[in-house]
Amino acid sequence: MTGWTRDDWVALARRMLTALEPYRSPLGARVDLPGPNSRNGAASDGLEGFARTFLLAGFLVAGNGGVDPDGWLERYAVGLAAGTDPSSPEAWPRVDQLDQAKVEAASIALILQLTRPWLWDRLAPGVRERVVDWLSGVVGQPYPPINWVWFRIVVESFLREVGGPWSAEDIEADLAVHAGMRRRDGWLSDGPERAYDHYVGWALHLYPLLWTHLFDVTGPLVAPGVRAEWAADLTRYLDDAVRLVGADGAPLMQGRSLTYRFAAAAPFWVAALTGTGGLEPGLIRRVTTSIAKYFVTNGALGSDGILSLGWQGEWPAIRQAYSGPGSPYWACKGMLGLVLPAGHPVWTAPERPLPVEVRDEERAVTAPGWLLSARRQDGFAVVLNHGTDHALPGDHRSDSPLYARIGYSTVTMPPSSGWARPLDNTVSVIDADGRASHRAGFRTLYVEERPGGILLAASSGPVRWVDIDDTSPDHGSGRSGPVTAGPVLTVASVLRGGTEVRLCRVDAAEPDERWRAVRLGGWPLSGGDKPLTASGSAARASVGRLRSELRPLRGFERSGVAVERDVTPLGRWTATPWLATKGPVPLGEVLAAVVVLGGGSPAAELHVVSDQVQLFWPDSRRVTLSLPAFGGAQCP
């Protein structure tokens, strides 16, 4: 158990807010943290630092019933006055002139609503008028059809409540976008692409129920039953999400914006705040505290108390084009629980163990196309991915390392070198120049559970080689460049007892001498010292008690371990085992290997007839699956 109480959360919040004081601008409208600016520039980054830390100050004061002995709201009130004054040297960028300001406006509006009796109602009339004028720039503005629609909903809802301009048509359109992102079992895709990541929790589940909890949404805004529908979605989603947290509190290392860190706790807190979600209060405190403690105890806050760009500690390579020095403070969403008063059951109930600490868990998560395994003896969670790539079927861009890999876990991170040289958790065709193919844009064939604790998933599609020359903003998708078409690659995962059997087949109308081998990459292990490695009949790497291993079952004759330096935030050295074929690419042949991370159980024996594969386990369990050919031999 973590042993943390509400007092520990309050102490953390005060430490984080106090550390900001040297970086607060003279007129208080900006928090100018050290570090390189985002593509939006210093003025935007200073606004971001203000708005995202305003979240934390608001949560803290609201949870104390407005008692604010440190004067946090007074500091932010001064900044509101300066930032919304067009004549001020610290005037904020207009929301109708800079897209990033649309994001930050939502945090400001949310806290103004949450702390209304203690802040908004005490602002001078002129300041209130300027705040309304600045926020009203969102009305009628274009918003991308992703989680951003909630930023406009929140801002316009606040404007509606304080008598400012707003548009029912805007909110109706944005709610329709949200409805279009809903998928099976409470999952949502962050936009039209297959974009499943932490935004599902810290944005697409956070805002809807928080909106109905804090704002007057009666009347024409929300149809009857929608809130109950959202609550049911959250309940189903959290049933999966709580199983995607390791025993040490580490969340799944997958998807963009990972520098937001313990924002991953946000959907659990919104469940407690709104009385939804279906989780016991003691489990909510345990999972949220475990996530926060994982980062805090591993150096997320520097010696100066500042939340750096990184994962555990500082890791500049994690930044994306939109990341500025204040960006990491969206982690404050994961401290929403401070709004709950000291007597709330989430603070008084005994902590409950995490699911991974109680029993082995394996399930198919169909919306993102994942097979989930969390083993009690290992204490971490993994997913095998056959449905998420931040792309649409037929996409010809490169693989995004944080989306399109076959596997993700709470103890491994895809190496940053994987944009140009994909290896970890891949199946690739290697060309004459030694380049590995990409497979984003694949089609999911099936994701299912079979009797006896057997999980199956498969995906298929044409591969390609991409000479990346894309300098567009990195929002999660793969990167563009000249494409060389390749054959069709079908990949399947069979998961049982924590052990994966990975199968693949390459199909083409005719062979191509440029295709030299099929390579299968395993789990990347990172550590401060060089991992122990071995290759021969199998390929292995180990860091402490953590083990990554590949054992060939059919068609793989070569093995090795790639060792890289400074490619993940988890350690200076990273080792990734691999297997490969010899000679010409074996078209139409089923290849197979055992893929292990951690312990795992005995693997199955393999029998192949045409595209039918049978696996047999020592306890007499068996399964038959197919690797059907994908329509069309090559990319157009």
N, C-alpha and C positions, 0 to 999 in steps of 0.2 A: 504494500500500500504506500501511497505517496506521503501521507502524514500532513499534507498541506491543509490549512484551514482558510477561511475567508480572510483572516488577518494576514496570511502570507500573500494572498492575491493583492490585497490593499498595499502591502509593503512593496510588492513588485511594481504596481502602478505608480506609486509615489516615487520610487527610485527612477523609473523611466521618465516621468514628467520632470523631475528635478534636474535630470541630466540634460534636458533640452535648453535650460535657461541661458547658457552661454551663447546659444545659437539663435535665440529669438531676436528678430530685427528691432532696431530702435523704436519703431512705432508699433511693433507687435503683430504686424500683418503677415509676417513670414517666419518660418523656422528654416533657416539656411544651414543645413547640416553639411559636414565635410564630405567631399567625394566628387567624382565627375558628374557633370550635369547629364540629364536625359536629352533626347533629341528635341524636347520641348523648350529647353532653355532654363536659365536660372530663376526667372520670375515664376514660371509654372512650377518648378521644383520647390520654391519657397512656399507657394500656396499649398502644394501637396503636403509639405511638412506641417503646415498649420492645420489643414483639414483632418489629416489622418490622426494626428495626436489629439485633436479636439475630440475625437471619438472617445479616447481613453479618459480625458478629463470629464466628459459628460457622463460616461458610465459610472465613474467613481462618485461624482457628486449626486447623481440620481439615486444611486444605491444607498447613499447616506441621507436621503430625504431632503436634499438641498443644503445640508450642513457642509461648509466648504472652508475649513480653517486655514488651508494653504492658499486660498484665493485664486484657485485655478480659473474659475469662470470669469473673474475680473480681468485676468490677463487676456483671455480670449475675447472678452467684450471690447477691450482696447484695440485688439487686432481687427475685429469686425468693423469697427468704426473707420480705421485707416484703410483697410483693404477694399472697402466698398466706396471710398471717396475718390472720384475720378481725378481730383486735383492733388491727391497724396502721392508722394514719391514712391509709396509702397502699394499703389493701387493694383488690385488683382487683374489679371487678364480677363476680359469679358467672356462669358460662357458661349456667346454667339460668335466669338472670334477664335477661340482656342478649344479644341475638342477635349483636351485633358481637364479643362476647367469644368466641363459637364460632369466628370467623375467626382471631382472634389466638392462640387456644389451639393451633391447628394449627402455626403458626410456632414457638411455644415447644416443642411436642412434637417437631417435626422436628429442631430444633437440639439438644435434649436427647439425642435418639437419635444424631445425627451426632457429637456431642462426648462421648459417654457416658463414656469412660475418664477424661477430664480435667475433667468438670464433675459430672455426675450421681453418679458413683461416689464423689466426694469431698464431696458435700453431707452435712450432718448428718442423721441418721436422722429427726429431727423435721421438718426442712425437706422431705425427700423425702415424708414422709407427707402434709404439707400440699399439696405440689404434686400428688400423686396425688388427694387429695380435691378440689382445685380442678378438675383436668382431668376427673375422673369425672362431673362434672355434665353432660357431653355424652351419657352413656349413656341411650338411650331418648328423647332429645329430638327434636322435629320439626325437619327440615332441608328447605329448599326444594329441589325437584328440578332443581338447576342445579349449577354447579361446587362449591357448598358441601358436597355429600356427601363430597368428598374431605377436607374438614376433619375430619369425624367419623372417617373411616377412619384417617387419620393419628394422631389422638389416641388412639383406642381400640387401635390397633396398638401404640403406645408403652405404654399401660397394660397391655396383655397381656404385653409383654416384661418389665415391672418388677413383675409380680404384682398389678396393680391390677384393678379391675372393668372388664369389657368385655362386649360382646354380639356373638356371631356373627351373630345375626339382624339387628342394625343393619348390620353390614358387608355381609352378603349383600344386604340391601335397597338399600344404597348402590351396590354394584357393579351391581345390576340397573338402577338409574337411569343409571349411566354407560353401560352397554351400550345403553340406549334412546336415548342421545344420539349414538351413532355414525352417521355418514352415509358417503357414498361417498368413496373415494380418500383415506382417512385423516382426513377432516374430522369435526368434532363440532359439534353445535349446543348452545349453552349454555342448555339447557332446551327445553321443547316448542315455543317460538316459533322463527321463523327468525332466530336470534341468532348470527350468525357474526362474530367479532371477534377481538381479540388474546387473549381468554380461552381460545380454542381452544389456543393455544400455551403461555401462561404459567400455565395452570391444568389444562386437560383433557388435555394431553400431558405436562406436567411431573410431576404427582403420581403417575400410575399406575406409570411405570417407576422413578421415584425410590423409590416405596413398595416395589416388588419388590427394589430394589437395597439398601435400608437396613434393611428389616425382615424377620423370619422369617415368610414368608407361605406356608410349606409346609403340607401337611395340607388341611383342608377349606376354607380361605379362597379359594384360587384354583384353578379347574379347569385340568387339563392343557392346555397350548397357548395359554392366555390371554396369558401374557407375550409369546410369539412373535407373537400377533395384535396386541398393543399396539405391539410394536416395528415390525411391518409397517405399522401405521397411521402411526406417527411418520415412518417412511422416506418414505411417500407424501406425507404432509403437508409435510414439510420440502422436498421437491422443488418444491412450489408456493411455500412460505413464503420460501425463499431468493431467489426471483424477485420478491418483493414488498418488496425493500429497494433503495433508490436507491444510486447510486454514492457519494453523500455519507454513506451510512449511515442516512438517514431511513427509518423504517418507514412503512407505509401509515397515513395519517391518517384513520382510520375506527373507529367503535365507541366504547363508553364507557370510562371510567377511563384516558384517555390520559395523565393525570398520572403514571401508573406508568412512563412513558417507556421506559428501557432494560430493563425487564422483558421487552420483546419479544425479547430475546436468550435468554431462559430455555430454550425448547425445543431450541435448538441446543446449549446446554451439557449438557442432560440426555442428549442423544445421545452426546456425548463421554464423559460420566461412566459411562454404562451400556453403551458399546460398540455402540450401535444407531444408526439414522438414516441410514446410507448415505452420509454426506458425508465428504470428506477432512478430516483434522485441520487442515490449513492453511486450508481454506475456512471451517471452523467458527471458528477464531480470527479470520479476516478479517471475517466477517459480524458476530460478536458485538462485536468491537472497533470496527468501523465504527459500529454502533448506539450503543454507549456514547460514543464520541468525538464523534458528531454532537451529542449533548446536552451533554456536558461542555464542548466548545469553543464552544457557542452559549449559554452562560450558565445552564444548568440549576442549577448550584451557585452560589449568591450569593457575594458577597465574603467572607461569614462562613462559607462552606463548607456551608451548609444547602440541602437540596434543597427548593425551593419548590413550591407548587401552581402548575402551569403546564405549558408544553410545552418550548420551548427555555429561556426565562427565565420569570419569574413572569407568570402570566396567571390572575387570580382567576376569570374567567368559565368556566374549564374545570372548576371544582369542581362536584360533584354533592352531593346531600343527605347522602350518607354520607361525604363527603370531609372529613377533618380535617387539621390541620397535619402529622400523622405519616403520613397516607395515602400520599404520594409515595414513601415508603421501601419500598413493595413493588417499587420499581425494583431493590432488592437481589437479587431473584430473578435478575435479569440478570447477577449477579456470581457465580453458582453455580460458574463455572469456576475460582474460587480454590480449590475443594476439590481440584482436580487438581494433583499435585505438579510441581515444576519440570522433572522429566525426562519428563513425559508428552508424547506426540507432538503434542498440540495446541499445546504451547509450543515445541517444537523443530522442527517441520516448517515449511518456508517458507510464507509467506502466499500464498494463491491468490486470483486476482481474482474479484470477484463476477460472477454470470452476466450482469448488465446491462452489465458492462465488456467482455465477451467477444463477445457476439453479440446480435442482435435476438431477442426472445422474445415469442411470442404463443401463447396457449392458452386453451381453455375450461376453467374450474374449475367443475365442474357442481354440487357440493354447495351452495355459497353462491350459485350462479347468476351467476357473474362471467365476463367476458371479460377476460383479462389481457394487457397489452401493456407491454413494457419495451424501449425503443429505446436502442441503444448511443450514438447521436449525441446523444440527449437526456440520458441518465444518470438517468432517473427511471422509475418504474413507475406505471401506471394500471390501474384495474379499471372496467369498465362493469357495472352492477349490475342484474340482473333477477330476483334470488332472495332478497335479504336486506332485511328491513325491521323486525326485532324485533317481529314480529306474526304472526298467523295469517291465512289467507285469509278475507276477509269482515270483518276488523277495521274499525271505524269511527272510530278515533282519528286524530289528526293524524300527519303524517310526522315521524319523528325525524331531524333533520339528519345525525346521524352514522351512520344506518343506511339510510334510505330514498331517498337521492339516487341518481341514475342513474350518477354517476361519483365515484370517489375516487382520490387519487394520493398520492405521496410528496412533492409540492411544493405542494399546495394543501390548505386546510382549509375546510370548510363554515362560512360566517359564522354567528355566534351569533344574528343577527337572523332566521335561517331558521325558527325555531319558528313564529312568527306570520306571517312573510312569505317563504315558500319561493320561491327564485328560482334559485340556482345548481344546475346539473345537474338541472333539472326539466323536465317538460312539464306545464303546468297549464292549466285553463280559468279564465279571469278573469271575475268576475261584475260586476254593475253598480256595485258599490262599490269595484272595483279589487282585490278579494281573490283570491288564488290558491288553487286547489283542492289537496287532499291526496289521495294515492293508496295509502297503506299498506294492506295487506290484499289486494293484487293477487294474481293467479294467474300463476305462471311458465308460459309456453307452451312454450319450448324454449331450450336452451343447447347449441350444437353447433359443430363444426368442419367445414368443407367443403374440398375440394381447392383448391390454389392459395393457401393461407394466408388463407382467408376464414373469419371467425368470425361467428356469428349468435346473437342472444338476443332474446327478446321476452317481454313481460308485459302483463297486461290486467286491468281490473277497474273497478268503479264508483268515481268520485271523489266528494268531499264538501268542504264548507266547514265548518270547526270553529271555534266561538267558544270558545277555550280558557279554561276556568276550573278547571283541574286543579291542585291543590296537593299531590298525592301524591308520594312519593319518586321521584326520577328515576333509574330503573335501566335506561334504554335505550329503553323503548317510547315511542310517541307519547303525546300528552296528550289528555284527554277534554274534552268540553264539548258544548253544543247543536250538533246537526248539521243542515246543509241538504244534502239529497241532490242529486247531480249526475249527469251522463251517464256512459257507459262510455268509458274511455280505454284504447287499446291503443298500446303503445310498443315499438319494435324498434330494436336497434343492429346495424349491420353494420360490422365492424372489419377493416381490412386495412392493413398498412404503417403502423400508428400513427395512422391517420385513421379517424374514426367517421362513418358516415352514420346519422343518427338519424331514424327515421320514426315517425309517429303518426297516429292516426285517432280521431275522436270519434263515438260512436254513441248514439242515443236514439230512443225510439218517436216522439217529436215534438219540435220545437224549443221552446226556452224563451227568452223575451226577456231574461231575466236573465243569460244566457250571452253575454258580449260579445266574447270573443277566445280564441284558443289562443296561449299563450306558451311559448317554448322558451328555457331558460336555459343558458348555457355554463359554462366553468370559471372559478372566482373566483381572481384573482391579487392577492396582497398584497405590499406593500412599504413601506419607510420613507417614500418620497416618493409623491406621487400617480402612479398608473400612467398611461402614455400611452394615450389612447383615441381611437377613431374609429368613426363609424357612417354608414351610407348604404346602398349595395347589400349591405354586410356589416357586421358589428359586431366590433370588435377592441379588445383591451387588451394592453399589454405592460409587463413589469417586467424591466429588463435584457435578457437574451437570451431570457427566457421569454415566450411569446406564447399568448394565448387568442383564438380567432377562431370566428365563426359565419358560414357562407355559405348563404343560402337556395337550395334546389333546387326546391321546389314548395310553393306556397300561402302562404308568409310574405312579407309586403309591408312590414312596419315593422321597424325595428331601433333599438337603443340600447345604452348601457352604464350600468349602475347603479354609482355610486361611494358607498361607505360608509366610515365612520371607526371604528376601534377595535372591529372585529367578528371578528378572528382574531388569534392570537398570532404570526403570521408578518410582521406589519408594520402600521403605523398606518392605511394606506389599502388598501382592497380594491375592485377593479373587476370586475364580472361582465357580460359581453355578453349581449344577449337579442334574440330575434326574435319577432314576433307577427303574427297575421292581422289583416285589416281587415274591417269589416262583421260580419254575423252569423256565428256559429260554423259552419264548413263541415262539417255532419254527413255522415258516410260518406265523406269525401274523405281521401285519403292526403296528408299533409304531410311534407316532408322538408327536412333541412338537413345541411350538413357541419359537424362539430364537431371543432375542432383544439386540442390543447394541445401546445406545443412545435413541432417540425418537421412531421412527418407527410409522407405521400406524396400524389401527385395523387389526387383523389377520382373517384368513378365517375359516369357518366351514368345517368339514371334514366328508366325506362319503367314506367307503371302501367296495368294492366288489371284493373278491379274490385278484389278484395283481393289480387291477385297483383302483385308488384313485381319488376322486373328491374333489375339494376345491371350496368353495363359499364365495365371499366377500360381504360386506354390500351394495356395489353399483351394485350388480347383476352380476359382473364379475365372471366367473367360468373357471376352467381348469381341464382337466382329464389327468392323467399321470399313467405310469405303473412302478412297481418295479419288473422287470422280474427276475426270478431265474437265478443265475450264473451257468454255466455248471460245474458239479462236486460238490460233497458235502463237501469234506474236502481236506486239504493239503495232498500231497503224503507223 
